[in-house]
Amino acid sequence: MMIKFNQKALLLLLLIFSIASVVSAQATHKVMVPAYFFPYDNSDPGTHNVGPKWSALIDAAATYGDRLVVIANPNNGPGTGKDWEYQKFTEAINKVRSHGAKVLGYVYTCYGLTRDTLLCAGRTTENVIQDIANWKTWYAVDGIFLDENSSNVEQLAWYKDLDKAIVAKWPEGLIVSNYGTRPASKYVNRPGAPVMMENTAGHLDENTSDLRNLPPSSVVLIHTTTDGNWKTRRNTLKNKGAAFIYVTDDGSDKNPWDSLPNFLMMLFE
């Protein structure tokens, strides 16, 4: 027997499906937080005994699960794997992951080992691979955040070899490559998620066109949103199709990743 809908019922049904589709689309992005701060505070242990900042991340994880991705960074890498620093990071990371959120370990690559700074002096491919292995072994994180990625095609072969080494030993690990800007087009075919912009809110406002035709797994990290218009920037990133986003008002101190915005939870909306 066929059931006939009258026109009003049909319009109502279409409206319900339309609203559901919009809500679903709005909830697809994830929030990736560079958490470059120690997980303890002697003056305030926080609600989870890992300091107020990591406690806030644990609360976000409890609410949003795998829509939260946290980048851990003890000391430009995995640290020593022993001592109190290791103990507190392990505790904080485990508590975030226990709610289904993901944690990535920070590793710097010196722009394909081409950067000549005190930190990069003498750094080798083996050092980079060892840092990655230590993150996996010591902390059981969900992947790696490769910082200081070159965006020039000249270093592409080095990064492809690094990708192969990671995938061979960690096939399920997420690789996030931070270019900070749109790289040469050949880089976009690397596995994982590319950071297509890491910059200030002012830079985003003046260069929104740089986010056209983003790869489906793109990351955009925006800081120094000091004018209060964080929601506008969040919506811009969503509308541009960024898969992972972050917007913070930190940055005036020249270190945009050492605190959390008070609107952290609303970034998921």
N, C-alpha and C positions, 0 to 999 in steps of 0.2 A: 504494500500500500504506500503510495507516495504522499508525503506530507507537504502541504503548501504553506509557505510563510507569507504573511501579508507584508506590504511594503515597509511599514513602520518597524516590524520585527526584524526584517532583513537589514534595514539601516542600523538598527541598534546592535545587531550581531556584528556587522562590519565595523562599527565604531569600537566595540569591545576588543576585537582583534587588532584594530589599528593602535589603540592605546597600549595593549599588551606588547605589540611589536616595538613601539617607541621606548617603553620602559626597559624591554630586553636589550635594545640597542644601547641605551644609556648606561647599562650596567656591565658592558663587555670589557671596558678598559681596566687595566690593572695599575696599581700605584707602586712605583719603584723608588725606594727611599735610600739615598746614600747616608748611612748611619755611621759617620766618621767620628764617633765619640765613645769613650770608655763606658762599659756597662756597670758602673757603680759610682755612687756619690756618698762620701762619708757623712755629709750633712743631711742627705735625704736618700734613704735606700729605695724609695719608691714602693709602690704597692706589691711589686713582685720581687723585691730585694735585689734588683739589678739597676737601681737608679731610676729616676723619674722618666728619662728619655726612653730607655729600653722597655720600661714598664708600659709606657704609652704605645710602643710598637706591639707589645704582647696583647694589650687591649684591642688594638686594631686587628691583630691576627685572629683574636677570639671572635670578632664580629664579621670579618670579611674573608677569613681563610686564605685560599690560594690567590685571591685578588691582591694580596700584599706580597711584595718582593723587597727584601731588605739586603743592602750591600754592607757586609761587615768589613771592618778595616782596623785591626789592632795597631799596625805600625807599617803602613805601606806594604802589607803582605800578611802572612799568617802568624807572624810572631815567632816565638821560640818553641812552642809546643809544650812548655812547662812553665811553672811559676803561677803566681796569683792572676796575672793578666790572662793567661790561657784558661784558668779555672773559671773566671767570671765571664769571659766570652763564650766558653762552652755552655755555661749555665744559661746565659741570655739567648744564645742561638737555639738551644734545645727547647726553651720555653716558647719561642716564636714558632718553631717548626711543629711543636706539639699540637698547634691549632690548625695545621694545614698550610700555613704561609710558607713561602720559600725564602731561603737565605743564600746569597752568593758571596764568594770570597774575593777580596780585592787583590789584584796582581797588576803591577805596572810593567809596561813593555818598552818604555823609552823610545817610542815612535819607531819600532822595528830595530831597536838597539842602535839608533843613529844619534840620539841626543847625548850631548857631551856636558853633563852636569855632575856635581859631586855625588848625587844619589845614583846616577846611571854609570858612573865611571867603573869599568871593569865588569859590568853586568853582562852575562852570557845567556844564550838560549837555554843552556842547562839550568841556570839559576831560575829562569822563568818557569820552566817545566817542573823543577823541584818545588817551587812555591805552590804551583797548581796541585801537585801530588800531596803536599802537606795539608792543604785545605781539605782535600778529599779524605785523607786518612785521619787527621786530627779532629776535625769538626763535623764530618759527615754532612757537609753543606750540599745544596742542590745544583751548584754550578759555579761559574767563574765570571767575574767582572774584569775584563781586560782593559785597563786604563792606558792612556797615552798611546792610542792607536794612530799610526800614520794614516793620512788620507791620500797619500801620493801613490801612484801606481808602481813606483820603483820598489817599494817595500812589500808589494802584494805577495810575491813568492815566499817571503819569510813567514808571513801570516798564514798562508795556506799550509805550509809545513807545520806550523804550530797547531793549526786546527786539526790536522791529521793526527798529530801526537795526542791531543786531548781526546778526540773522538775514539781513538783506538783503545785508550785506557778508561774512558769515562763516557760511554756512548749515550747514557741517559742524562748527562749533565748539560745544563743550559749555559751557552756561551754568549755573553753580552760584550760587544766590542765598542768601546767608547772612542768615537772619532771627534765628537764635539761639534762636528759640522758635517755637511753632506760630502761623503768621500767620492773618489773616482768610482764610476758606475760599476766597475768590475768587482769592487769590494762587496757590493750588495748581495752577491751570490754566495758569500761565506755562510757557514751554518750559524744558527742562533739569531740574536737580536742586535741590530746596529743602533747606536746612539747617534741620531741624526742632528741633534742640537743640544748643547750644554752651554747655556749662556744666561744673560740677565733678561728680566722682563722687558726692558727697553729695547734690547736687541731683537727679541721676539716680535715686538710691535712693529719694528722697522723692517723686519725680514721674514714676515709670515709666508711670503711666497716661496721661501726656501723649503717649506714643508709640503710642497705640492707633490702629489703622486708618491706618497711614502710607501716603502715596503710594508707588508702586512704585520711584521713583528717589530716595528720601529719603536725606539725609546726617545723621549724628549724630556730633558731635565732643565727646569727654569728656576732661577734664583733672583734675589734682590727685588722682589715684588713689594716695594716699600710704599706704594701709593694706595694699597688696600684693594686693588682690583684683581685679586687672585682668582676670583670666580670667572672673570672674563677670560683670563689666560687659560684656565682649566678647560673652559668650554671651547676655546680655540683649538687646543690640542686634541680634544675629543672629536671635534668636527673635521679636523684634518686627518683623522684616522690613526693617530698614534696608539699603539697597543699598550705601551707602558708610559705613564706620565708621572711627573712630580713638579709641584710648584711650591716654593717657599719664600717667605719674606726675609730669610737670613741672607747675608752676603755683604752687608755694609762693612763688616769687619774683615773683609777679604777672605773669609773662610765660610762659604755658604752651606757647608754640610756638617757643622758642629752643633746644630740645634734642630728642633722640630717646630713647624708652624702650629699655632693653636687651632688652625682649621684643617689639621691632618685628616680627621675622619670625614670631613665634607669633600675631600678630594675624590672619594669613591663614588660620589653621587653623579 
